[in-house]
Amino acid sequence: MNVKGKIFLVQWDADAAASRACDLRADGWYVDVEAEDGGQAFRLIRVEQPDVVVIDLVHKPAHGREVARALREVTSLVDLPIVFVDGDEKTVEKVHAKVAGAVFTSSTRLKSALAQYAATGNG
């Protein structure tokens, strides 16, 4: 199976993160997950830059927003694709104002939102 690329998933609910990571892996992605420590997520993303970062906004949305904001402050990561998943309208507005160039989607549309970042012809 061809690997579509590497995703770093930031989701502050370990069970939900495991489930989402499993779904993404089944769809052909290599997935790293951080479900407890935003600082650790930031360090890991800087060391091994993924093709895209996926951040869930359901649990602890301010933590996810801060990880994304910190990533945007690193020159080498300014263009790193960040996809936010779910979150209520107010949360999405706050994140949109703080994180330039991010993509916002729902759980049901995540696979199609990620399609633009999938590598082609590798494997």
MOVENRA-V372271 format. One record per helix or strand of 3 or more residues. SS is the DSSP state (helix for helix, strand for strand). FROM is the first residue (numbers start at 1). TO is the last residue. If there is no record, write none. Layout:
{{SS:FROM:TO} {SS:FROM:TO}}
This chain:
{{strand:5:10} {helix:14:26} {strand:29:34} {helix:38:47} {strand:52:56} {helix:61:72} {helix:75:77} {strand:81:85} {helix:89:98} {strand:103:105} {helix:107:117}}
